[in-house]
Each structure stands twice: as structure tokens, then as C-alpha cells.
């Protein structure tokens, strides 16, 4: 009997080994199972003989199955791989961690995260000190959306790696990013994002106000925060972090005309906007927030309740940053009070909203905008994502502003298109005088100008002084009307900029004409040395700038003798004779707009963008005739007045010094804008001046007999009050 048992066992062994060597692993295992299915029939002696072969075969078969499973994974035959790994695990009483980890990964690849988690937990139970089980627990929990526990598993894995006595394991641990570093990176992106958005926003889900700390906390309470931490194990993906953060913190701004009884910050800070009592202004805010929420945005902003106007610092920040906030918004919703859903074309252009100073920057800044009528239906039923792209809206706004849509879109915050921005603002209305200036702080990026309600017209002077100092653009001085109490060179009212954008810069000289003039200036009689000295002197001059309310104005100044008064018909006309400029006349008979060169530093060239607009009365006006405000005979302001033309236009494009000097002389032959100044008695050692207000722009031109030396000797820097 023992002989036959031994013979049967040997036959099974041979069959198993033959099947194994021909890669028929499944058949070999089936044969092996038949061999071991009834161990009770074997004698103790036979079992002992068989034990060594049994263990060896199990190990070899398990390795072969693992190898076949790996091949199946490479071929993405995941079901086959799971079957191979499972068979391999069934052969060994104490399953190898490596095969469990591999099967766990395949379970994850098929989306079966629960089975993957079971294998990972089994790895940890077999060896609690091994980091790889925690690695798979982290992966399985992350796949299942349990990000909090996934991050905990990740931290345990890193702890086990750090505690390992194996240098290779410790070295592998250095490849990983600890969760605290990822959290810090996310918070940094959040803070930078929030720094560019309004300080306080309305949470559209709850209707409550959130400051920046509360907004950041709201983001960290979301699953996406822990998902980002859990997903970034070896590299911090800043691109994805920024995308997710910006997506969550997108906000929508309300643009509207302020009304009585608007909900204020102090009223809403401790309650939800949805809980406000019914009123027209409360309904406006609530409906706005609901539209934003239904549009799948988390945050909304309204100037009425999101700015704590009792906090001067917060209020000042909002005034300056508002343009940037509107520009950074995902959408701007415009509420058109007084415009009905049945309104005809043109209602937008004629709406109250379109006359207000603050709404100008809101329209210019917005990238995406939607107009709603007073019953909260889309204006003209224009159900498109962006009304700024609607031909009908574009046409209305062009008619309302007199500016093409392309030009409106090109108006960015800062110091570009200064006169165009001032012209657009000049037709807008404000409740408070100061808002004519404060509504432009963001448009001109005028940081550092405090809002002082009660200062009156001086507010516009402070704004323009800031803009001129930063830009050096003396065309800001090209206006007529009443002087500001802040400085006589600046206007009292922004309405003086209403009309065609004028420039003190002469029209560009065509290349052929410029070459002809320069050729004539190469004659032996031309004093190049003086021209070079004048060119250098003008280049050395600073740009116009303000220190407090005092203006430093570089210019070419000529003294004018006292005016002589006589009457022409019913008008009083004043005449004065100055050698460089000829006879001057002052009166109210004619008005015209002139222009003149000014200083920028560099070489003197033409600038097509600064072509002048010249408006003349029907009768011709000579170049030496100046029309300014009528002055009484006994006015002491006419003692030794000065007429400095605004400094000469210079360009940053480098020219050789000699060419630059000749081009400068050519430009000096053109007419240019001028200002009239008179001395001011201040008791200072140096002379101060005030601008004499005029009702028309003054245009002058040097007479042919004026030498470059005369001009050079009259280059000055005036202090203007």
C-alpha cells in the first residue's frame, strides 16, 4: 500500500513539474491541489518526504503566477491579473506583502477601492512597521473620496519611512511631500488670490458676509482642500492649485445706482442678506445674490453692504482697488432701475445708471457683463453669456459715450489714455462733489490719495496732481475755465475736459518735410553748437511734477510787458508786445483750441497718437492772437506776466545728438500751446507764479527773427501755486 501511495505521489509531482516547465501554471496548480486534497490518506512518513517538495512548488508556482499577473497588468488585462495574483496568494499560508500590494493597485485601477483597501489593511496587519501598506491605504481612501483619512494614512506612511532602519526606505521617503508643506502652498495661493479680490464678500449659499479669513476657512472646510493635499505626494502642482482656488473664489459684482435705504455693512454683518425685511433695496440685493448663486458662483459683492465705510482704511482701500476688483470679477451684473423689460432700444444709453460717475469704471473694468431691467429680466431679452459682446449693447454704449467699443475695451487702469479717460468722466454725475475725483482713483491707479469728503473741488486737483507727477503728461494742463483752489494750473471742474481730446503737441511733421527742414539747417549760417546746447538743456529738465500743492513746471518762459487796454466795439481788448512772440491780444471775441510740444526725455520726434484737434471760429485767427479771460484795468495780476509754452515733446527712441538737435529746431518752428502766468506774492526768496485763467486755449509761435540763443536763455523751471 505504501508503495502505491509513493508511486502516485511521484506521478503527480512529475506531472506538476512538467506542466510548470511548459508555463501551464494553472494546470500545474490544479494537479497540485489534487495531490494535496486528501492529506489524511498519506502516512506521516510520506507527508514528511513530501513537505520539502510541497513548499518548494508553492513558492515557485506563486512566483510564476506573480510574473504572469505582472504581464497581465502591463497588457491592461486587469481581471486576468487579479485572478493570477489571487491564485498566487492562495498557495502561500502567509501571503507575501508584495503580491497583496500589487493586487491592491490593480483593484484601484479597476475602480474597486474597497477591495484595494482590504488588501492594504491586510498588508499593515502583517507588518505594522512597513510604510507600503499605509501607502496603499492612502491610495484606496483617496480613490474612495475619504480625503481626511487618506491624508492621515499618508502621514503614517511618511512616519514609518522616517523610523525605518533601512537606508533605502529612508531615502525613498525623501521623495515625498509632507502634507503640511502642501497645505502651506495652498494657503499661500489662497492668500494671493484673496488679496486681489474684495476684502468682504457675500457667501451666496448662506447669504452671510465673509472677510478674507472666513473665506479662506470656508475653502479649507471643503473636500477639495484635503483632496489637493492628498493628491500631491511627490510634487506640489501649483498650476492645479491655482486653477481650483480661482475656480472656487470667483465672485460677481453688482453695478447699480445707489438709492435711499440701501442695506449697509453694519446692518448685514450679523445676519444673512436673505433674512432682510422686504423693501425695494433689500429685494434688489437678495435677488442679485440669488441670481449669482443660481449661476453657480460662490461669492457676490455689493458696495452697499460689503464696505465698512466707518473704517477709514477699509474705505480708502476700496476706493482705490474698486477698478481692479471689477476687472478681476467673473461677471458684473448691472441693475437698471427705471428701465422696464419692454423698453425699446436706447433705454440703456439713456438710463440713470449710464450717467453716474462710479458706473463708468465698472463698465470699463468688467470683462463679462449682463444687464438686468428693474424687474430682473435680461435687458432686451439678450440671453447671451456676455452683453459686452452684443452688437446692440455695443452700439448703445458707443452712442452714449462717443467712444468706439474697441477704444473702451482698451482703457486699462493706469496712466494710458489720460485725456480720453478724463473726457469720458467729464459728462458723469455725482452726488458728492468729491466723487468726480474719487471715482477715478482706480482708473488712474492713484494709490496714496486719501478720500477727504468735505474738501470740495480740491479733490480733483489732488487727483490730477498725482496723475501728472507720475506720468509727466503736461497735456493735463490743456484746459480752459476756472482754476482749482488746489493749484492754479489745474481746473476746478472735470467738465472742462468735455469735448474733443486736445493736445499741446504740434501735428507730426511728415518725413519728407522734416528732411527738407533739416537739410536747410545744415547751412553754414545755422548755429549747430547753440542747437546742441538747447537740446541738451531741454533733455536735462525734469518732467512737470507736484510736491503737495506746489507745481514745478519746466518751460520756455518769456516776459510780457504790461497789457494796454482799448475797446473794440462792445468788447475790451488787451494788447502787449513781446519780441519773441509779436503782438498779443486778449479778449472775448474769439475762442480756439491750440496745442504745443512738451517734455518727455530723450529725442524729439513726432507722435501720431498725439495729433491735435483744432477748432476755429468762422473767421480766421492769427497765430499771435491769444484769447483769454477778460481782466480789469487795475488788475495787479498783470505785473510782469509770463507765457511759458509747455515743455517740448521728447521721445524715448534714441537718436544721435546732432540729428535730435536739428529735429528739435524744426519742431520749434511750429505753433504750440502756451499758458499765461503772473507773479504771486508769497514772501519767498524765489518767485512763485499763478496761472491766469482763460476762456480759450492759447496758441503761439516764435517769430522768424528769434534766435536759438534767446530761446536757450529763457529755459526755466517755474514754481506754480
Secondary structure, 3 states (H helix, E strand, C coil): CHHHHHHHHHHHHHHHHHHHHCCCHHHHHHHHHHHCCCHHHCCHHHHHHHHHHHHHHHHHHHHHHHHHHHHHHHCCCHHHHHHHHHHHHHHCCCCCHHHHHHHHHHHHHCCCHHHHHHHHHHHHHHCCCCHHHHHHHHHHHHHCCCHHHHHHHHHHHHHHHHHCCCHHHHHHHCCCCCHHHHHHHHHHHHHHHHHCCCCEEEECCCCCEEEHHHHHHHHHCCHHHHHHHHHCCCCCCHHHHHHHHHHHCCEEEEECCCCCCCCCHHHHCCCCHHHCCCCHHHHHHHHHHHHHHHCCCCEEECCCCCCCCCCHHHHHHHHHHHHHHHHHCCEEEEEECCCCCCCCCCCCCCCCHHHEHHHHHHHHHCCCEEEEECCCCEHHHCCCCCHHHCHHHHHHHHHHHCCCHHHHHCCCCCCCCHHHHHHHHCCCECCCCCHHHHCCCCCCCCCCCCCCCCCCCHHHHHHHHHHHHHHCCHHHHCCCCCECCCCCCCECCHHHHCCCCCCCCCCCCCHHHHHHHHHHCCCCCCCHHHHHHHHHHHHHCCCCEEECCEEEEEEECCECCCCEEEEECCEEEEEEEECCCEEEEECCCCCCCCCCCCCCCCECCCCHHHCCCCCCCCCCCCCCCCCCCCCCCCCHHHCCCEEEEECCCCECCCCCHHHHHHHHHHHHCCCEEEEEEEEECCCCCCCEEEECCCCCCEEECCCCCCCHHHHHHCEEEEEEC
